[in-house]
Amino acid sequence: MLLYVVAFFVAVFAFLKLKTKKKEDYQLLSRFFPDKNWSENENEPVDLTITPFNIDIPQERIDDLNKRLDSVRMPTPSISTSCFRYGMRTEYMGELIKYWRNDYSWKEQEEKINQFNHFKTRIEGLDIHFIHAKPKAGVEAKTVLMTHGWPGSFVEFLEIIPMLTDPVSYGGNENDAMNVVCPSIPGFGFSDPPAQEGFNTFECARVFHKLMLRLGYKKYYVQGGDYGSIISIAVALLYPSYVKGCHTTMMSARPEGTGILRAICAAYFPRLLFNDQEKETILPFKKYFTYLFTETGYFHLHATKPDTVGFGLSDSPAGLAAYIAEKFSTWTNKAARDTKDGMLDKYWTKDKLLNNIMIYWWSGNITSTMRLYKETFGGTIMFEMTPIKVRVPGGFCWFPNEIIGACKTWVGHKFPNLIHFTYMKQGGHFSAYEVPEDLSVDIRAFVRKVENRDREMAANETVDVKFSHLDRFDN
């Protein structure tokens, strides 16, 4: 009973503190993140060149990988009853390594990946890799900046890109066609890693905004999951006059003000806050937080000493694959941790798993990808920025197996202008990779709502101008 009393007073204190918080000044917000050169040569000249990029891994590097796969030293066999609760199982890794060595063809996959238009450009001392896909000539298109997360990469978007650039071929309307820009976060994929401390998600937001301006896009949408959602929100916060709308699939924002009191009450009266779908993923709170505790050990490791574990993951392809593939198990279906196969074969082909893993292996950047946690969550920046609202139109796609549970009320706290919220029947953390068609339909629906609303507002403004003109003459 004492615990509930303490929780009540903590909630009241938090409410009063947040209620008195000063109003955000969005015009000044971006000034907290000034331009910086992240290379070792801070005085290098600015280079605005955009250069086509082609992925071409030399055969000697492929041979080196095969030698490493031939000499893998497997760890102690998995406990027969532990399922995936202890992490990746030796049985599955044995199968994956065998397939990787004998059946998987990187050159075939490389050719497919190179069918997209890849480019590089230098921004703030870093070579930024990105895919830039456009609809066929003559189609008037909106533009969306799509950002991946960890342990994903740009390959998560290879199936959804054509669904957005050519919606007609997937049952959509030509009016929904989009230009799609998919960059690799600095330190991920084929983008350079920052050579200096301090590169967090807000610094990344500035780099990506510069990329969009360099490509000629003065108005665009932002979309993403995992880090992609955090970076998309950061872009919308820093540059609201450029961002037409922000669509995400993951939300880390939590209740504030009276919402804290409602959350406490919802533990006993769920319908005060959650509908049936939300309730199943978040309640009881004890079960939800236990799940988060058991599935987020990696997070603490990355946010404290990312470089240490990077030595092992950079040297062993099997270790790297196990570390990444295990996340594609429990983050795709929460029930997978209680199965012996981790449901990996149910949701993912081995080619799709390996395509993503190979981006990490070829670039040798697993350490720099983990550093983003250190820079973003190792300090106070996220705590300072989290309470600030996103004022641009917001859209959220709720997936039942997203590792971080969310409800419409909590999302609405972050997005006061939330105009679109969809409950999906299937899908987890890697939604763009797992259910690209479902996600593409939702993105198009969100953009359509924003565009329609903008047209209605423009029409109303025109009517107001006409009537004010008549009023002047009537008087």
C-alpha positions as CSV (number, residue, x, y, z in Angstrom):
1,M,0.0,0.0,0.0
2,L,2.9,2.4,0.9
3,L,4.2,1.8,-2.7
4,Y,1.0,3.1,-4.2
5,V,1.0,6.2,-2.0
6,V,4.5,7.0,-2.9
7,A,3.7,6.5,-6.6
8,F,0.8,8.9,-6.3
9,F,2.8,11.7,-4.8
10,V,5.6,11.2,-7.4
11,A,2.9,11.4,-10.2
12,V,1.5,14.6,-8.7
13,F,5.0,16.2,-8.5
14,A,5.8,15.2,-12.0
15,F,2.5,16.7,-13.2
16,L,3.2,20.0,-11.5
17,K,6.7,20.1,-12.8
18,L,5.7,19.4,-16.4
19,K,2.8,21.8,-16.2
20,T,5.0,24.7,-15.4
21,K,7.5,23.9,-18.2
22,K,8.2,26.8,-20.5
23,K,6.7,26.7,-24.0
24,E,9.1,25.4,-26.6
25,D,10.8,27.9,-28.9
26,Y,11.1,26.0,-32.2
27,Q,12.8,28.8,-34.0
28,L,15.7,28.5,-31.5
29,L,15.7,24.7,-31.1
30,S,18.0,24.0,-34.1
31,R,20.6,26.5,-32.7
32,F,21.4,24.0,-30.0
33,F,22.9,21.7,-32.7
34,P,25.2,23.9,-34.8
35,D,27.1,22.7,-37.8
36,K,30.2,20.6,-37.2
37,N,32.8,18.6,-39.2
38,W,32.9,15.0,-37.9
39,S,36.0,13.9,-39.8
40,E,39.5,13.9,-38.5
41,N,40.3,16.9,-40.7
42,E,38.0,19.6,-39.3
43,N,39.2,22.2,-41.8
44,E,38.5,20.3,-45.0
45,P,36.7,22.3,-47.7
46,V,33.0,21.9,-48.3
47,D,32.2,19.5,-51.2
48,L,28.6,19.5,-52.6
49,T,29.2,16.7,-55.2
50,I,26.7,13.9,-55.4
51,T,28.4,10.8,-56.9
52,P,26.8,7.5,-58.1
53,F,27.8,4.6,-55.9
54,N,28.0,0.9,-56.8
55,I,28.5,-1.9,-54.3
56,D,31.3,-4.2,-55.5
57,I,32.9,-6.4,-52.9
58,P,36.2,-7.9,-54.2
59,Q,36.4,-11.7,-54.5
60,E,39.4,-11.8,-52.0
61,R,37.1,-10.4,-49.3
62,I,34.5,-13.1,-50.1
63,D,37.2,-15.7,-49.9
64,D,38.3,-14.4,-46.5
65,L,34.7,-14.6,-45.3
66,N,34.4,-18.2,-46.5
67,K,37.7,-19.2,-44.7
68,R,36.3,-17.7,-41.5
69,L,33.1,-19.6,-41.9
70,D,35.0,-22.8,-42.5
71,S,36.9,-22.4,-39.2
72,V,34.1,-21.3,-36.8
73,R,34.5,-22.5,-33.3
74,M,31.0,-23.1,-31.9
75,P,30.3,-22.2,-28.3
76,T,28.9,-24.6,-25.6
77,P,25.8,-26.3,-26.9
78,S,22.5,-24.7,-26.0
79,I,20.6,-26.1,-23.1
80,S,17.9,-28.4,-24.5
81,T,15.0,-26.7,-22.6
82,S,16.1,-23.1,-22.8
83,C,14.5,-22.2,-26.2
84,F,15.5,-18.7,-27.2
85,R,15.3,-17.3,-23.6
86,Y,19.1,-17.6,-23.4
87,G,19.6,-16.0,-26.8
88,M,20.7,-17.5,-30.1
89,R,20.8,-21.4,-30.2
90,T,23.7,-23.4,-31.5
91,E,21.4,-25.6,-33.6
92,Y,20.1,-22.7,-35.6
93,M,23.5,-21.1,-36.0
94,G,24.9,-24.3,-37.3
95,E,22.2,-24.4,-40.0
96,L,22.7,-20.7,-40.8
97,I,26.5,-21.0,-41.1
98,K,26.2,-24.1,-43.3
99,Y,23.7,-22.2,-45.6
100,W,25.9,-19.1,-45.6
101,R,29.0,-21.0,-46.6
102,N,27.5,-23.4,-49.2
103,D,24.3,-21.9,-50.7
104,Y,24.2,-18.2,-50.2
105,S,25.5,-16.1,-53.0
106,W,26.6,-12.6,-52.1
107,K,27.2,-11.6,-55.8
108,E,23.6,-12.5,-56.7
109,Q,22.3,-10.4,-53.8
110,E,24.7,-7.6,-54.6
111,E,23.3,-7.5,-58.2
112,K,19.8,-7.2,-56.9
113,I,20.8,-4.4,-54.4
114,N,22.6,-2.5,-57.1
115,Q,19.4,-2.3,-59.2
116,F,18.5,0.7,-57.0
117,N,20.1,4.0,-57.6
118,H,22.8,4.5,-54.9
119,F,24.8,7.6,-54.3
120,K,27.3,9.2,-51.9
121,T,27.7,12.8,-50.9
122,R,29.9,14.5,-48.3
123,I,28.2,16.3,-45.5
124,E,29.9,17.7,-42.4
125,G,33.1,15.7,-43.2
126,L,31.3,12.4,-43.7
127,D,30.5,10.4,-46.9
128,I,26.8,9.8,-46.7
129,H,25.4,6.8,-48.6
130,F,21.8,6.9,-49.7
131,I,19.3,5.4,-52.2
132,H,17.3,7.9,-54.2
133,A,14.3,6.4,-55.9
134,K,11.8,8.3,-58.1
135,P,8.6,7.4,-59.9
136,K,8.5,7.3,-63.7
137,A,8.9,10.5,-65.6
138,G,5.9,12.9,-65.6
139,V,4.5,11.7,-62.3
140,E,4.0,14.5,-59.7
141,A,5.2,13.0,-56.5
142,K,5.6,13.8,-52.8
143,T,8.9,13.1,-51.1
144,V,9.7,10.9,-48.1
145,L,12.9,10.5,-46.1
146,M,13.0,7.0,-44.7
147,T,15.5,6.1,-42.0
148,H,16.4,2.6,-40.7
149,G,17.4,1.6,-37.2
150,W,19.7,-0.9,-35.4
151,P,20.4,-3.8,-36.1
152,G,18.9,-3.0,-39.5
153,S,20.2,-1.2,-42.6
154,F,19.0,0.3,-45.8
155,V,18.2,-3.2,-47.1
156,E,15.1,-3.1,-44.9
157,F,13.5,-0.8,-47.4
158,L,14.4,-2.6,-50.7
159,E,10.9,-4.1,-51.0
160,I,8.9,-1.1,-49.8
161,I,10.6,1.4,-52.1
162,P,8.9,0.3,-55.3
163,M,5.6,0.2,-53.5
164,L,6.0,3.9,-52.8
165,T,7.5,5.0,-56.1
166,D,5.1,2.9,-58.2
167,P,1.9,2.4,-56.1
168,V,-0.1,1.5,-59.2
169,S,1.7,-1.8,-59.6
170,Y,0.7,-2.6,-56.0
171,G,-3.0,-1.7,-56.2
172,G,-2.5,2.0,-55.3
173,N,-3.2,5.3,-57.1
174,E,-0.6,7.2,-59.2
175,N,-1.4,10.3,-57.1
176,D,0.2,8.6,-54.1
177,A,3.6,8.2,-55.9
178,M,6.6,9.3,-53.9
179,N,10.2,10.2,-54.3
180,V,12.0,8.0,-51.7
181,V,15.3,8.9,-50.0
182,C,16.9,6.2,-47.9
183,P,20.2,7.2,-46.3
184,S,22.5,5.0,-44.2
185,I,22.9,6.6,-40.8
186,P,26.6,7.8,-40.4
187,G,28.5,4.8,-39.0
188,F,26.0,2.4,-40.6
189,G,26.1,0.7,-43.9
190,F,28.3,2.5,-46.4
191,S,28.2,5.9,-44.7
192,D,31.3,7.1,-42.9
193,P,31.5,6.7,-39.1
194,P,32.0,10.0,-37.2
195,A,35.6,10.4,-36.1
196,Q,34.7,12.6,-33.1
197,E,32.6,12.2,-30.0
198,G,29.1,13.6,-29.7
199,F,27.3,12.4,-32.9
200,N,23.8,11.7,-31.6
201,T,20.4,11.4,-33.3
202,F,19.9,15.1,-33.4
203,E,23.2,15.7,-35.1
204,C,22.1,13.0,-37.6
205,A,18.8,14.8,-38.2
206,R,20.8,17.9,-39.2
207,V,22.9,15.9,-41.6
208,F,19.9,14.3,-43.2
209,H,18.1,17.6,-43.5
210,K,21.1,19.0,-45.4
211,L,21.0,15.9,-47.6
212,M,17.3,16.7,-48.5
213,L,18.1,20.3,-49.3
214,R,21.1,19.2,-51.4
215,L,18.7,17.0,-53.4
216,G,16.4,19.9,-53.9
217,Y,13.6,19.0,-51.5
218,K,12.3,22.0,-49.6
219,K,9.2,20.1,-48.4
220,Y,9.2,16.4,-47.4
221,Y,7.8,13.8,-45.1
222,V,9.9,11.7,-42.6
223,Q,9.3,8.1,-41.7
224,G,11.0,5.4,-39.7
225,G,11.1,2.8,-37.0
226,D,13.6,2.1,-34.2
227,Y,16.3,4.8,-34.6
228,G,14.5,5.8,-37.7
229,S,11.6,7.0,-35.6
230,I,13.9,8.9,-33.2
231,I,15.7,10.6,-36.1
232,S,12.5,11.3,-37.9
233,I,11.1,13.0,-34.8
234,A,14.3,14.9,-34.4
235,V,14.1,16.2,-38.0
236,A,10.5,17.3,-37.4
237,L,11.5,19.1,-34.2
238,L,14.5,20.9,-35.7
239,Y,13.0,21.8,-39.1
240,P,9.2,21.9,-38.8
241,S,8.9,24.4,-41.6
242,Y,10.3,21.9,-44.0
243,V,8.6,18.7,-42.7
244,K,5.1,18.2,-44.0
245,G,4.4,15.2,-41.7
246,C,6.1,12.6,-39.5
247,H,5.1,8.9,-39.6
248,T,6.6,6.4,-37.2
249,T,6.2,2.8,-36.1
250,M,7.9,3.1,-32.7
251,M,7.3,5.5,-29.8
252,S,9.4,5.8,-26.7
253,A,7.5,8.8,-25.3
254,R,5.6,8.0,-22.1
255,P,2.7,9.6,-20.1
256,E,3.2,13.0,-18.6
257,G,1.1,15.3,-16.4
258,T,-2.4,13.9,-15.8
259,G,-1.4,11.0,-18.0
260,I,0.8,9.6,-15.2
261,L,-2.2,9.5,-12.9
262,R,-4.2,7.8,-15.6
263,A,-1.5,5.2,-16.2
264,I,-1.4,4.3,-12.5
265,C,-5.2,4.0,-12.5
266,A,-5.1,2.0,-15.7
267,A,-3.2,-0.7,-13.9
268,Y,-6.5,-1.5,-12.1
269,F,-9.0,0.0,-14.6
270,P,-7.4,-0.6,-18.1
271,R,-10.2,1.0,-20.1
272,L,-9.3,4.4,-18.7
273,L,-6.3,4.4,-21.0
274,F,-6.0,1.3,-23.2
275,N,-8.2,-0.4,-25.8
276,D,-8.2,-4.2,-26.0
277,Q,-5.2,-4.4,-28.5
278,E,-3.0,-2.0,-26.5
279,K,-3.9,-3.7,-23.2
280,E,-2.6,-7.1,-24.5
281,T,0.8,-5.6,-25.2
282,I,1.3,-3.4,-22.2
283,L,-0.6,-4.9,-19.3
284,P,0.0,-6.0,-16.7
285,F,2.8,-3.5,-16.2
286,K,4.9,-6.0,-14.3
287,K,4.9,-8.4,-17.2
288,Y,5.6,-5.6,-19.7
289,F,8.6,-4.2,-17.8
290,T,9.9,-7.7,-17.1
291,Y,9.9,-8.4,-20.8
292,L,11.7,-5.1,-21.5
293,F,14.3,-5.9,-18.8
294,T,15.0,-9.3,-20.3
295,E,15.2,-8.1,-23.9
296,T,17.2,-4.9,-23.5
297,G,20.6,-5.9,-22.1
298,Y,22.2,-5.0,-25.4
299,F,21.0,-1.4,-24.9
300,H,22.9,-0.9,-21.6
301,L,26.0,-2.5,-23.2
302,H,25.8,-0.2,-26.3
303,A,25.1,2.9,-24.2
304,T,28.1,2.4,-21.9
305,K,31.0,0.4,-23.5
306,P,30.2,-0.2,-27.2
307,D,33.8,-0.4,-28.4
308,T,34.7,-3.4,-26.2
309,V,32.1,-5.9,-27.6
310,G,32.9,-4.5,-31.1
311,F,36.2,-6.4,-31.2
312,G,34.6,-9.8,-31.1
313,L,31.7,-8.9,-33.4
314,S,34.1,-7.3,-36.0
315,D,36.4,-10.4,-36.1
316,S,33.9,-13.2,-36.2
317,P,31.2,-13.4,-38.9
318,A,29.4,-16.1,-36.9
319,G,29.4,-14.0,-33.7
320,L,28.1,-11.0,-35.7
321,A,25.4,-13.1,-37.3
322,A,24.2,-14.5,-34.0
323,Y,24.1,-11.1,-32.3
324,I,22.0,-9.6,-35.1
325,A,19.8,-12.5,-36.1
326,E,18.7,-13.1,-32.5
327,K,17.1,-9.7,-32.5
328,F,15.1,-10.7,-35.6
329,S,13.7,-13.5,-33.6
330,T,12.3,-11.9,-30.4
331,W,11.7,-8.5,-31.9
332,T,9.5,-10.0,-34.6
333,N,7.3,-12.0,-32.3
334,K,7.5,-11.8,-28.5
335,A,6.5,-15.5,-28.3
336,A,9.6,-16.5,-30.2
337,R,11.8,-16.5,-27.1
338,D,9.8,-19.6,-25.9
339,T,10.4,-21.6,-29.0
340,K,13.4,-23.7,-30.0
341,D,13.7,-22.3,-33.5
342,G,13.0,-18.7,-32.5
343,M,10.4,-18.5,-35.3
344,L,13.2,-17.3,-37.5
345,D,12.3,-19.6,-40.4
346,K,8.6,-18.7,-40.0
347,Y,9.2,-15.0,-40.7
348,W,12.5,-14.7,-42.4
349,T,14.3,-16.4,-45.3
350,K,18.0,-16.9,-44.6
351,D,18.8,-14.7,-47.6
352,K,16.9,-11.7,-46.0
353,L,18.7,-12.3,-42.7
354,L,22.1,-12.6,-44.3
355,N,21.6,-9.6,-46.7
356,N,21.3,-7.3,-43.7
357,I,24.1,-9.1,-41.8
358,M,26.4,-8.8,-44.8
359,I,26.1,-5.0,-44.9
360,Y,27.5,-4.9,-41.3
361,W,30.2,-7.4,-42.2
362,W,31.4,-5.8,-45.4
363,S,31.5,-2.3,-43.9
364,G,33.1,-3.5,-40.7
365,N,31.1,-0.9,-38.8
366,I,29.3,-2.8,-36.0
367,T,31.2,-0.8,-33.4
368,S,30.3,2.6,-34.8
369,T,26.6,1.5,-35.1
370,M,26.6,0.7,-31.4
371,R,28.2,4.1,-30.5
372,L,25.1,5.9,-31.5
373,Y,23.5,4.5,-28.3
374,K,26.4,5.9,-26.3
375,E,26.1,9.3,-27.9
376,T,22.3,9.5,-27.7
377,F,21.5,7.8,-24.4
378,G,24.8,8.1,-22.6
379,G,24.2,11.7,-21.7
380,T,21.2,13.9,-21.0
381,I,20.2,15.0,-24.6
382,M,17.2,12.5,-24.9
383,F,15.9,13.4,-21.4
384,E,16.0,17.1,-22.3
385,M,14.4,16.7,-25.7
386,T,11.8,14.1,-25.0
387,P,9.2,16.4,-23.4
388,I,9.2,18.7,-26.5
389,K,6.2,18.2,-28.7
390,V,6.2,17.5,-32.4
391,R,3.9,20.1,-33.9
392,V,3.9,18.9,-37.5
393,P,1.1,16.4,-38.5
394,G,1.8,13.0,-37.0
395,G,1.0,9.5,-38.1
396,F,1.6,6.3,-36.2
397,C,1.4,2.7,-37.3
398,W,0.9,0.4,-34.3
399,F,2.2,-3.2,-34.7
400,P,1.3,-5.9,-32.1
401,N,4.8,-7.3,-31.8
402,E,6.7,-4.0,-31.5
403,I,9.2,-4.5,-28.6
404,I,8.2,-1.1,-27.1
405,G,4.5,-1.0,-26.4
406,A,2.6,2.2,-27.1
407,C,-1.0,3.5,-26.9
408,K,-2.8,6.2,-28.8
409,T,-3.0,8.5,-25.8
410,W,0.8,8.3,-25.2
411,V,1.6,8.9,-28.9
412,G,-0.8,11.9,-28.8
413,H,1.2,13.4,-25.9
414,K,4.2,13.6,-28.3
415,F,2.1,14.5,-31.3
416,P,-0.6,17.1,-30.4
417,N,-1.4,17.2,-34.1
418,L,-1.8,13.4,-34.5
419,I,-4.1,12.9,-37.5
420,H,-3.5,9.3,-38.3
421,F,-3.2,6.2,-36.1
422,T,-3.6,2.6,-37.4
423,Y,-3.8,-0.7,-35.5
424,M,-2.1,-3.4,-37.5
425,K,-3.1,-7.1,-37.1
426,Q,0.4,-8.4,-37.7
427,G,4.0,-7.2,-37.7
428,G,6.8,-6.5,-35.3
429,H,9.8,-4.2,-34.9
430,F,11.2,-4.6,-38.5
431,S,7.8,-3.8,-40.2
432,A,9.3,-2.4,-43.4
433,Y,11.2,-5.6,-43.9
434,E,8.6,-8.0,-42.6
435,V,5.3,-6.5,-43.9
436,P,6.3,-3.9,-46.5
437,E,3.0,-3.9,-48.3
438,D,1.0,-3.2,-45.1
439,L,3.3,-0.4,-44.1
440,S,3.4,1.1,-47.6
441,V,-0.4,1.3,-47.6
442,D,-0.4,3.1,-44.2
443,I,2.3,5.6,-45.3
444,R,0.4,6.5,-48.4
445,A,-2.8,6.9,-46.4
446,F,-1.1,9.2,-43.9
447,V,0.4,11.4,-46.7
448,R,-3.0,11.5,-48.4
449,K,-4.6,12.8,-45.2
450,V,-2.0,15.5,-44.9
451,E,-2.2,16.6,-48.5
452,N,-6.1,16.7,-48.4
453,R,-6.0,18.7,-45.2
454,D,-3.5,21.1,-46.7
455,R,-5.7,21.6,-49.8
456,E,-8.8,22.2,-47.6
457,M,-6.9,24.8,-45.5
458,A,-5.6,26.5,-48.6
459,A,-9.2,26.6,-50.0
460,N,-10.5,28.1,-46.8
461,E,-7.8,30.7,-46.8
462,T,-8.8,31.7,-50.3
463,V,-12.5,32.0,-49.3
464,D,-11.5,34.2,-46.3
465,V,-9.5,36.5,-48.5
466,K,-12.4,36.8,-50.9
467,F,-14.9,37.7,-48.2
468,S,-12.5,40.2,-46.5
469,H,-12.1,41.9,-49.9
470,L,-15.9,42.2,-50.2
471,D,-16.2,43.5,-46.7
472,R,-13.8,46.3,-47.4
473,F,-16.0,47.5,-50.3
474,D,-19.3,47.0,-48.4
475,N,-18.0,49.3,-45.6
